[in-house]
Amino acid sequence: MDIEWRENIEWSNIWWEKANDAEQKRICLLGDSVTRDFRGKLNRRLDGKYVVDICASSSQITDPLLWKEYKFFLDCNEWKYSKIIINTGGQHGHERQCCADENYYKLFKESYRELINAVYAYCSDISIISYTPTVVKENLEKPDDIRNRELMVRNEIVSDIAKEFSIPYIDIWNLILAGGSDYKHRDFIHFENDSNERIGDYLFLFIN
């Protein structure tokens, strides 16, 4: 349990699109603030055929609080989801490193596996989105090699989990790296609006 590694302020953000429409087909995103940034772009791209709801949180994948938040979100609404897409566990909890601590690597992987099993109770169509690269705070055009090394290991973990469960793994990490200057950061973690539009476009093609 990673309670001692919680941030000074933990947050949760829930969004239900067209909440008064019980017949609307829905996709659910479970993620963090990076996920929250491209939710609206994907929602608009789907043009009402589906709407995209989200439960975003700062809680670490290894913190029991995270599933309590997700469970509250999934239990308290009236809708069933056609697809649940998971993009959580990347940008928080870097005080401990999967790339340097074998025990934490195992804990991270087992926690993610437990998350997938729990989500299956709500939807049988699950996908995983890779994490996204970061840049240094002082220069938003320079990759943060230290943080990205850890993120690459976390990507390996969730990719392995996707194979284990035979579910799709959507690689936006390499999409962003290949896109170069097309993907600009507005801070060391989050992307500018145009970049989030491109991510939304890519996810739309994948969903289609």
GIBEL-V906867 format. One record per helix or strand. SS is the DSSP state (H for helix, E for strand). FROM is the first residue (numbers start at 1). LEN is the number of residues. If there is no record, write none. Layout:
BEGIN
ss:SS from:FROM len:LEN
ss:SS from:FROM len:LEN
END
This chain:
BEGIN
ss:H from:3 len:3
ss:E from:12 len:4
ss:E from:26 len:6
ss:H from:33 len:14
ss:E from:51 len:7
ss:H from:64 len:13
ss:E from:83 len:5
ss:H from:102 len:18
ss:E from:126 len:4
ss:E from:135 len:2
ss:E from:139 len:5
ss:H from:145 len:21
ss:E from:168 len:3
ss:H from:173 len:10
ss:E from:185 len:1
ss:E from:191 len:1
ss:H from:193 len:15
END
